[in-house]
């Protein structure tokens, strides 16, 4: 069961942040940086089908750790980079409090993301799931919930 999408809020944050970031004389010219929110640690630097991919934990909505997505850049030459669609958003019960650290690999011909789904409970406890997502033909990613995650009721 998917959680409500925060994609409209993310798009609004990026659209509002882009002109400000690009006009900022301190905005990085050589280092990769999102135009809004918090860039946390990089994840999954790899090369697949002739392109380099760099994923990173990203909260596009604020400079805090409350809503961790995975941003995605790619490059053919490690000098010229392009933004790709958001790779992961915390929109499933098993990653509802963030898509945390992981990696990216080529597996059976597909770019595959291995990441940690974070779940916080009202009593202050938490758990983490090891999760997989595979790239679709359009550059988006499909999460692959395991049977254990899909059957476990305590996460809900």
N, C-alpha and C positions, 0 to 999 in steps of 0.2 A: 504494500500500500504506500503510495507516494504521498509526501507531505505537500502542502500548498507551495507553489513556486514563488521564489523571491526574485525571479528573473526580471520582472518589470522594475523593481527597485534597483537592481544591479545596473540595468541599462541606463536608468536615470542618473545614477551616481557617476557612471563612466562618461555620459554625455555632458554632465555639468562639470566634471573634473578635467576633461581633456583640454578645453581652451585655457584654463587656469594653469595646468601643468606645463603646457607647451609655451606659455608666456613667461614662466618662471625661469629666471636666469640660472637658478641652482638645480633645475631639473636635469637629470643625467643625460648626457649626449652619447656616451659610449656604453654605459651599463644599462642593462634592461631594467625597466621600472614601469609598473602600472600607473595609470593616470589618476587613480583614486584608491583610497583605502590603504590597507596594510599588506606589504609583501613580507611573508615570513620565509621559512627556509625553502631552498630549491629542492626539487625531487625529480627523479627519473630522467636524468640527462642521458640521451641515447641517440643512436642513428638507426633509422629504419627506412628502407627503400630510397636511399640516397638523400634523405633529409635528416637534419639534426633536430631533436625535440628537447625542449626544456620546460618542465612543469614546475610550478611553485605554489606553495600555500598562499592563499590570498583572501583577505576579507575586503571585498570591494565596497562595503557599506560603511566602514568606520576604521579608525586606526586602533583596533583592539582585536582580541582573539575570540570574539563571540560567534562569528559565522565564517568558518574556514572552507573555502572552495579550493579548487585547483585551477589556476590559470595555466595558459599554454602558449608558448612561442615556438616557431619553427624557422629553420634557416637551411639554405643549400650550401652556404659557404662560411658560416660562423661569424660573418660580418654584418650581413643584411638580414634582419629578423622581421617576421610578421606575426601579428597577433592571430591566434587561432580561436575557435569557439571555446568557451569555458569547458574544461574537461570534466570536472566533477563539481557537483553542488550537493550539500547535505540535505537531500530531499527524500530519503528513505528512513524507515524506523531504525535501521541498524547503523546509520551514520548521521542521525538527526542533529547532533551537536558538533559536527565538523568532520571534514575529510582531512585526516592528519597524515603524517609522514608515510612515505612509501617509495616506490620505484617504478620504472617503466622498462619493459623488455619486449623484444619481438618473440612471439610465441605462436607457432603454427601459422606463420605468415602475417599475423596481425599485431599491431601495436597494442600491448596489454599493460594496464596499470594495476599495480598491487598497492593498496593503501590501507590505512587504519581508519575504520569507522568508529567515531567516538559517540558514546551515549552517556548522558548524565541523568541521574535519578533525582526525584524531589528530596529524598532523604540525604543528599550529598554524596551518595555512592556513584560509582560509574563503572562502565565496562567498555571494552574495545573489541572490535571485530576485524579480522583480516579479510579484506575485500578485493574483488577483481572487477575490472571493467575493460571491455575490448572496443577498439575503434570501429565505427561504422564507416561505410563508403563516403558519407558526407562530412567526415571529420569530427563528428560528435562521438560520444562514448556511451556504450550500453553497460550498465551495471549487471553483474552476474551474482545474484544472491545464492548462497549455498542452501541446501535443504535444511541444514541446522538453523540458519538464520530465519528462513521462511517459516519453520515450524515452531520456533521458540516464542512463547507468548509473553514471557516476563519482560521483553524489551518494549512491548507496547504499552 
